[in-house]
Amino acid sequence: MTAQIETLALLPGEDYIELYKILKVQAMIGGGGEAKFVISEGKVTVDGEVETRKRKKVRAGEVVCFNGESVQIVTAP
């Protein structure tokens, strides 16, 4: 069984979204403060690598994983 990867589209005119905002917008976490905490604890990966920068600029094509959930960032439609 393969895990399903959700997608999150960047807003028109934006090149990236900050990592903590992805967890918050996708409801992977309770709020921004909690998102920043789990990122700083090394519990979030971007493209398979542990990421501890809360405001890391995540761009289209990158995949963020936390707690068994994955989301791929895509360009605005």
DSSP file (Angstrom, degrees, kcal/mol; ACC not computed):
  #  RESIDUE AA STRUCTURE BP1 BP2  ACC     N-H-->O    O-->H-N    N-H-->O    O-->H-N    TCO  KAPPA ALPHA  PHI   PSI    X-CA   Y-CA   Z-CA
    1    1 A M              0   0    0      0, 0.0     2,-0.4     0, 0.0     0, 0.0   0.000 360.0 360.0 360.0 127.9    0.0    0.0    0.0
    2    2 A T        -     0   0    0      1,-0.0     2,-0.2     0, 0.0     0, 0.0  -0.774 360.0-113.1-100.7 144.6    1.4    3.4   -1.0
    3    3 A A        -     0   0    0     -2,-0.4     2,-0.3     1,-0.1    66,-0.1  -0.504  31.1-119.7 -74.5 140.2    0.7    6.5    0.9
    4    4 A Q        -     0   0    0     -2,-0.2     2,-0.6     1,-0.0    66,-0.6  -0.621  20.6-143.6 -80.7 137.6   -1.3    9.1   -0.9
    5    5 A I  E     -a   70   0A   0     -2,-0.3    66,-0.2    64,-0.1     2,-0.1  -0.909  10.8-149.7-105.1 120.2    0.3   12.5   -1.5
    6    6 A E  E     -a   71   0A   0     64,-2.2    66,-3.1    -2,-0.6     2,-0.4  -0.356  13.7-134.0 -75.6 164.6   -1.9   15.5   -1.2
    7    7 A T  E     -a   72   0A   0     64,-0.2     2,-0.4    -2,-0.1    66,-0.2  -0.935  13.8-165.2-122.8 150.6   -1.1   18.6   -3.3
    8    8 A L  E     -a   73   0A   0     64,-2.3    66,-2.4    -2,-0.4     2,-0.3  -0.976  16.4-143.4-133.4 118.4   -1.1   22.3   -2.3
    9    9 A A  E     -a   74   0A   0     -2,-0.4    66,-0.2    64,-0.2    67,-0.1  -0.641  17.4-122.7 -85.2 135.4   -1.1   24.9   -5.0
   10   10 A L        -     0   0    0     64,-2.7     3,-0.1    -2,-0.3     7,-0.1  -0.382  37.2 -99.0 -65.5 152.6    1.0   28.1   -4.5
   11   11 A L    >   -     0   0    0      5,-0.2     3,-2.4     1,-0.1    65,-0.3  -0.456  52.7 -83.1 -70.4 148.7   -1.0   31.3   -4.8
   12   12 A P  T 3  S+     0   0    0      0, 0.0    -1,-0.1     0, 0.0     3,-0.1  -0.277 118.5  18.6 -53.6 133.1   -0.8   33.1   -8.2
   13   13 A G  T 3  S+     0   0    0      1,-0.3     2,-0.4    -3,-0.1    -2,-0.1   0.340 100.1 114.2  87.2  -6.7    2.3   35.2   -8.3
   14   14 A E    <   -     0   0    0     -3,-2.4    62,-0.3     1,-0.1    -1,-0.3  -0.795  45.9-168.3-101.2 142.3    4.0   33.4   -5.4
   15   15 A D  S    S+     0   0    0     -2,-0.4    45,-0.6     1,-0.1     2,-0.3   0.592  70.9   6.1 -98.7 -15.7    7.2   31.3   -5.9
   16   16 A Y  E     -E   59   0B   0     43,-0.2     2,-0.3    -5,-0.1    43,-0.2  -0.955  55.5-139.4-156.9 169.8    7.2   29.6   -2.5
   17   17 A I  E     -E   58   0B   0     41,-1.9    41,-2.6    -2,-0.3     2,-0.1  -0.991  36.2-107.2-136.3 141.4    5.4   29.0    0.8
   18   18 A E  E >>  -E   57   0B   0     -2,-0.3     4,-1.2    39,-0.2     3,-0.9  -0.436  29.5-120.8 -71.1 142.6    7.1   28.9    4.2
   19   19 A L  H >> S+     0   0    0     37,-1.8     4,-1.4     1,-0.3     3,-0.7   0.865 108.7  52.3 -53.2 -48.3    7.3   25.5    5.7
   20   20 A Y  H 3> S+     0   0    0     34,-2.1     4,-1.6     1,-0.3    -1,-0.3   0.827 105.0  57.9 -63.1 -29.6    5.3   26.1    8.9
   21   21 A K  H <> S+     0   0    0     -3,-0.9     4,-3.2    33,-0.2     5,-0.3   0.828 100.1  57.8 -68.9 -31.4    2.5   27.5    6.9
   22   22 A I  H <X S+     0   0    0     -4,-1.2     4,-2.4    -3,-0.7     6,-0.3   0.944 106.7  47.3 -63.4 -47.5    2.1   24.3    4.9
   23   23 A L  H  <>S+     0   0    0     -4,-1.4     5,-2.4     1,-0.2     6,-0.9   0.895 117.0  44.6 -60.6 -39.6    1.6   22.3    8.1
   24   24 A K  H ><5S+     0   0    0     -4,-1.6     3,-1.3     3,-0.2    -2,-0.2   0.946 114.6  45.6 -70.4 -50.4   -1.0   24.9    9.3
   25   25 A V  H 3<5S+     0   0    0     -4,-3.2    -2,-0.2     1,-0.3    -1,-0.2   0.858 114.0  49.3 -63.9 -37.1   -2.9   25.3    6.0
   26   26 A Q  T 3<5S-     0   0    0     -4,-2.4    -1,-0.3    -5,-0.3    -2,-0.2   0.406 110.2-123.0 -84.3   3.1   -3.1   21.5    5.4
   27   27 A A  T < 5S+     0   0    0     -3,-1.3    -3,-0.2    -5,-0.1    -2,-0.1   0.838  70.7 135.3  57.2  35.7   -4.3   21.0    9.0
   28   28 A M  S   <S+     0   0    0     -5,-2.4     2,-0.3    -6,-0.3    -4,-0.2   0.558  74.1  23.5 -82.8  -9.4   -1.4   18.6    9.7
   29   29 A I  S    S-     0   0    0     -6,-0.9    -2,-0.1    -5,-0.2     3,-0.1  -0.940  86.2-107.6-151.8 162.5   -1.0   20.4   13.0
   30   30 A G  S    S-     0   0    0     -2,-0.3     2,-0.3     1,-0.1    -1,-0.1   0.828  86.0 -29.9 -70.0 -33.7   -3.1   22.5   15.4
   31   31 A G     >  -     0   0    0      1,-0.1     4,-2.3    -3,-0.0     5,-0.1  -0.973  69.6 -78.0-170.7 178.7   -1.6   25.9   14.7
   32   32 A G  H  > S+     0   0    0     -2,-0.3     4,-2.4     1,-0.2     5,-0.2   0.871 122.1  51.8 -62.0 -40.6    1.4   27.9   13.7
   33   33 A G  H  > S+     0   0    0      1,-0.2     4,-1.7     2,-0.2    -1,-0.2   0.910 112.1  46.1 -64.5 -42.1    3.2   27.7   17.1
   34   34 A E  H  > S+     0   0    0      2,-0.2     4,-2.4     1,-0.2     5,-0.2   0.884 110.8  53.9 -66.9 -38.5    2.8   24.0   17.2
   35   35 A A  H  X S+     0   0    0     -4,-2.3     4,-2.0     1,-0.2    -2,-0.2   0.933 108.1  49.3 -60.9 -46.4    4.1   23.7   13.6
   36   36 A K  H  X S+     0   0    0     -4,-2.4     4,-2.3     1,-0.2    -1,-0.2   0.874 110.6  52.1 -61.1 -37.4    7.2   25.7   14.4
   37   37 A F  H  X S+     0   0    0     -4,-1.7     4,-1.6     2,-0.2    -2,-0.2   0.948 109.9  45.6 -65.6 -49.9    7.8   23.5   17.4
   38   38 A V  H  <>S+     0   0    0     -4,-2.4     5,-2.3     1,-0.2     6,-0.3   0.846 113.3  51.6 -66.4 -31.2    7.6   20.2   15.5
   39   39 A I  H ><5S+     0   0    0     -4,-2.0     3,-1.9    -5,-0.2     5,-0.3   0.945 109.4  48.9 -66.5 -47.3    9.8   21.6   12.7
   40   40 A S  H 3<5S+     0   0    0     -4,-2.3    -2,-0.2     1,-0.3    -1,-0.2   0.768 106.4  58.5 -64.6 -24.0   12.5   22.7   15.2
   41   41 A E  T 3<5S-     0   0    0     -4,-1.6    -1,-0.3    -5,-0.1    -2,-0.2   0.451 117.6-113.4 -83.0  -1.0   12.3   19.2   16.8
   42   42 A G  T < 5S+     0   0    0     -3,-1.9    -3,-0.2     9,-0.2    -2,-0.1   0.781  79.1 127.2  77.6  27.9   13.3   17.7   13.5
   43   43 A K      < +     0   0    0     -5,-2.3    24,-0.5     8,-0.1     2,-0.4   0.356  54.8  73.8 -98.4   5.1   10.0   15.9   12.9
   44   44 A V  E     -B   66   0A   0      7,-0.4     7,-2.6    -5,-0.3     2,-0.3  -0.946  61.6-161.8-121.9 139.3    9.4   17.3    9.4
   45   45 A T  E     -BC  65  50A   0     20,-2.3    20,-2.5    -2,-0.4     2,-0.5  -0.907   8.7-158.9-119.2 150.9   11.1   16.4    6.1
   46   46 A V  E >  S-BC  64  49A   0      3,-2.6     3,-1.6    -2,-0.3    18,-0.2  -0.988  86.4 -14.7-124.6 118.9   11.3   18.1    2.8
   47   47 A D  T 3  S-     0   0    0     16,-3.2    17,-0.1    -2,-0.5    -1,-0.1   0.867 131.1 -53.2  53.0  39.6   12.1   15.9   -0.1
   48   48 A G  T 3  S+     0   0    0     15,-0.4     2,-0.4     1,-0.2    -1,-0.3   0.405 116.1 110.0  83.7  -2.5   13.2   13.2    2.4
   49   49 A E  E <  S-C   46   0A   0     -3,-1.6    -3,-2.6     1,-0.0    -1,-0.2  -0.893  75.8-109.9-108.9 135.0   15.6   15.4    4.3
   50   50 A V  E     -C   45   0A   0     -2,-0.4     2,-0.4    -5,-0.2    -5,-0.2  -0.394  36.0-161.8 -60.4 133.3   15.0   16.5    7.9
   51   51 A E        +     0   0    0     -7,-2.6    -7,-0.4     1,-0.1    -9,-0.2  -0.983  23.0 172.2-124.6 126.6   14.3   20.3    7.9
   52   52 A T        +     0   0    0     -2,-0.4     2,-0.8   -10,-0.1    -1,-0.1   0.372  49.8 104.5-113.2   1.8   14.6   22.4   11.0
   53   53 A R    >   -     0   0    0      1,-0.2     3,-1.5   -14,-0.0   -34,-0.2  -0.772  55.3-160.6 -87.3 112.2   14.1   25.9    9.4
   54   54 A K  T 3  S+     0   0    0     -2,-0.8   -34,-2.1     1,-0.3   -33,-0.2   0.839  90.1  41.7 -61.1 -36.2   10.6   27.0   10.2
   55   55 A R  T 3  S+     0   0    0    -36,-0.2    -1,-0.3   -37,-0.2    -2,-0.0   0.079  79.6 150.1-102.6  23.3   10.5   29.6    7.5
   56   56 A K    <   -     0   0    0     -3,-1.5   -37,-1.8     1,-0.1     2,-0.9  -0.322  53.0-118.3 -55.6 135.3   12.2   27.5    4.8
   57   57 A K  E     -E   18   0B   0    -39,-0.2     2,-0.5   -41,-0.1   -39,-0.2  -0.700  29.8-160.9 -81.7 108.4   11.0   28.5    1.4
   58   58 A V  E     -E   17   0B   0    -41,-2.6   -41,-1.9    -2,-0.9     2,-0.2  -0.808  11.5-163.3 -94.6 128.1    9.3   25.4   -0.1
   59   59 A R  E >   -E   16   0B   0     -2,-0.5     3,-2.1   -43,-0.2    14,-0.3  -0.613  32.3 -67.2-111.6 167.5    8.9   25.6   -3.8
   60   60 A A  T 3  S+     0   0    0    -45,-0.6    14,-0.2     1,-0.2    -1,-0.2  -0.212 118.8  29.2 -53.4 136.5    6.8   23.8   -6.4
   61   61 A G  T 3  S+     0   0    0     12,-3.6    -1,-0.2     1,-0.4     2,-0.2   0.109  91.4 117.9  98.6 -20.0    7.8   20.1   -6.8
   62   62 A E    <   -     0   0    0     -3,-2.1    11,-2.6    11,-0.1     2,-0.5  -0.529  54.6-143.1 -82.6 149.1    9.0   19.7   -3.2
   63   63 A V  E     - D   0  72A   0      9,-0.2   -16,-3.2    -2,-0.2     2,-0.4  -0.952   8.6-159.6-116.5 126.7    7.3   17.2   -0.9
   64   64 A V  E     -BD  46  71A   0      7,-3.0     7,-2.4    -2,-0.5     2,-0.4  -0.886   9.9-169.1-105.5 132.6    6.8   17.9    2.8
   65   65 A C  E     +BD  45  70A   0    -20,-2.5   -20,-2.3    -2,-0.4     2,-0.3  -0.973  13.8 159.5-126.2 138.6    6.1   15.0    5.2
   66   66 A F  E >   -BD  44  69A   0      3,-2.5     3,-2.2    -2,-0.4   -22,-0.1  -0.926  68.3 -11.1-155.3 130.1    5.0   15.0    8.8
   67   67 A N  T 3  S-     0   0    0    -24,-0.5     3,-0.1    -2,-0.3   -23,-0.1   0.839 128.5 -48.6  53.4  41.5    3.4   12.3   11.0
   68   68 A G  T 3  S+     0   0    0      1,-0.3     2,-0.4   -65,-0.0    -1,-0.3   0.446 116.2 110.5  81.3   0.1    2.7    9.9    8.1
   69   69 A E  E <   - D   0  66A   0     -3,-2.2    -3,-2.5   -41,-0.1     2,-0.4  -0.863  47.3-165.5-109.1 144.0    1.1   12.6    5.9
   70   70 A S  E     -aD   5  65A   0    -66,-0.6   -64,-2.2    -2,-0.4     2,-0.4  -0.965   6.9-175.3-128.9 145.3    2.7   14.0    2.7
   71   71 A V  E     -aD   6  64A   0     -7,-2.4    -7,-3.0    -2,-0.4     2,-0.5  -0.993  11.9-151.7-139.9 132.1    1.9   17.1    0.6
   72   72 A Q  E     -aD   7  63A   0    -66,-3.1   -64,-2.3    -2,-0.4     2,-0.4  -0.875  17.9-131.7-103.5 134.3    3.5   18.1   -2.7
   73   73 A I  E     -a    8   0A   0    -11,-2.6   -12,-3.6    -2,-0.5     2,-0.3  -0.693  29.0-175.8 -85.0 132.8    3.7   21.8   -3.6
   74   74 A V  E     -a    9   0A   0    -66,-2.4   -64,-2.7    -2,-0.4   -14,-0.1  -0.859  29.5 -94.7-126.1 161.6    2.5   22.6   -7.1
   75   75 A T        -     0   0    0     -2,-0.3   -60,-0.1   -66,-0.2    -1,-0.1  -0.314  54.8 -84.0 -71.7 159.1    2.4   25.8   -9.1
   76   76 A A              0   0    0    -62,-0.3    -1,-0.1   -65,-0.3   -65,-0.1  -0.336 360.0 360.0 -61.8 141.5   -0.8   27.9   -9.2
   77   77 A P              0   0    0      0, 0.0    -1,-0.2     0, 0.0   -66,-0.1   0.497 360.0 360.0 -67.7 360.0   -3.3   26.7  -11.7
